[in-house]
């Protein structure tokens, strides 16, 4: 008799979830033991009826439109590391395009573009200002009218909202994935543009 502690989850395309112990994933069918039935009877389900299999070891296999093609995916909560610019599940870096829905992935890519552009502008503005300050101190020259520092400050002020909006878009895509997979989380959402009270930057908790 199969142990109820060791189980995989077979999710069919109609939404039915079966607690099972998968025996074999064949070309056209999936053979398994049904944990809930407490009998050692091997059942078979057409592969075309199955959406995914979540294995007890954390791996997830998703079956695409072509029944002969499957893709092994890691099951778990998705996180984003803004310093490295990568997405991971259970500490393993992943390709976001394989996990996010088309809509979420488009938002994610736009967010990465905004965040990267904003980070570059902030880095260039702050770095150039610091370099100019050190160079002026060493060379004895001064930016008397503040033109250079004004340009640098402008880059930083333009880059900061881009960076925040991009980060918010990325986190919204990841939050959507986690919510759809049973991992609820609450993050700050940043919106730049026309608000109910006028134009500006809004934070949503």
Residue pairs with C-beta under 8 A, 6 or more apart in sequence:
1 38
1 39
1 40
2 21
2 33
2 35
2 38
2 40
3 35
4 19
4 35
4 36
4 38
6 21
6 56
7 19
7 20
7 21
7 35
7 56
8 19
8 20
8 21
8 22
8 32
8 53
8 54
8 55
8 56
9 17
9 18
9 19
9 20
9 53
9 54
10 17
10 18
10 20
10 22
10 30
10 32
10 45
10 50
10 52
10 53
11 17
11 18
11 50
11 51
11 52
11 53
11 54
12 18
12 45
12 49
12 50
12 51
13 49
13 50
13 51
14 49
18 32
18 34
18 36
19 34
19 35
19 36
20 32
20 33
20 34
20 35
20 43
21 32
21 33
21 35
22 30
22 31
22 32
22 53
22 55
23 31
23 32
23 33
23 42
24 30
24 31
25 47
25 53
25 61
25 70
26 47
27 47
27 68
28 46
28 47
28 48
28 67
29 44
29 45
29 46
29 47
30 44
30 45
30 47
30 50
30 53
31 42
31 43
31 44
32 42
32 43
32 44
32 45
33 40
33 41
33 42
33 43
34 41
34 43
47 63
47 67
48 67
50 63
51 62
51 63
52 60
52 61
52 62
52 63
53 60
53 61
54 60
54 75
55 61
55 75
58 74
58 75
58 76
58 90
59 72
59 73
59 74
59 75
60 72
60 73
60 74
60 75
61 70
61 71
61 72
61 73
62 70
62 71
62 73
63 69
63 70
64 70
64 71
71 98
73 98
73 99
74 89
74 90
74 92
74 94
75 89
75 181
76 89
76 90
76 183
77 89
77 90
77 178
77 181
77 183
77 185
78 87
78 88
78 89
78 94
78 99
78 174
78 177
78 178
78 183
79 87
79 88
79 89
79 174
80 86
80 87
80 88
80 170
80 171
80 174
81 87
81 88
82 115
82 167
85 112
85 115
85 116
86 93
87 93
87 94
87 96
87 99
87 174
88 94
89 99
96 105
96 108
96 173
97 105
99 177
100 108
100 173
100 174
100 176
100 177
101 176
101 177
101 180
104 173
104 176
104 177
105 173
107 169
107 170
107 172
107 173
108 169
108 170
108 173
108 174
110 166
110 169
111 165
111 166
111 167
111 168
111 169
111 170
111 172
111 173
112 166
112 170
113 166
114 162
114 163
114 165
114 166
114 169
115 162
115 163
115 166
115 167
115 170
116 166
117 159
117 162
117 166
118 158
118 159
118 160
118 161
118 162
118 163
118 164
118 165
118 166
119 159
119 163
120 159
121 155
121 156
121 158
121 159
121 162
122 155
122 156
122 159
122 160
122 163
124 155
125 151
125 152
125 153
125 154
125 155
125 156
125 159
126 152
126 156
128 148
128 152
128 155
129 148
129 149
129 152
129 153
132 143
132 148
132 149
132 152
135 141
136 142
136 143
143 149
161 192
161 201
164 190
164 192
164 201
165 190
165 191
165 192
167 190
168 188
168 189
168 190
168 191
171 187
171 189
172 187
172 189
175 185
175 187
178 184
178 185
179 185
186 205
188 203
188 204
188 205
189 203
189 204
189 205
190 201
190 202
190 203
190 204
191 201
191 202
191 204
192 200
192 201
192 202
193 199
195 202
